[in-house]
Amino acid sequence: MAPLCLPETWNAMEGLFASGQARAIGVSNFSTKKLQDLLGYAKVPPAVNQVECHPVWQQPALHNLCKSTGVHLT
């Protein structure tokens, strides 16, 4: 299995968004660090980051980052 190259993958997803083949693009299970890295090179920021979140696992740093950058957290 080839290693994942996130910048190339995200660039391909941005192409789908730009062509109208996707109305929105997002990520799943991105940590605060991984999301910060993505936001550093993304031309189109993710619309959403879908993560596990409940009273025992609230992830306040991730919540604050998403709120400040306009990424919906679900």
Buried (B, 14 or more C-beta within 10 A) or exposed (E): EEEEEBEEEBBEBBEEBEEEEBEEBBBEEBBBEBBEBBBEEBEBBBBBBBBEEEEEEEBEEBBEBBEEEEBEBE
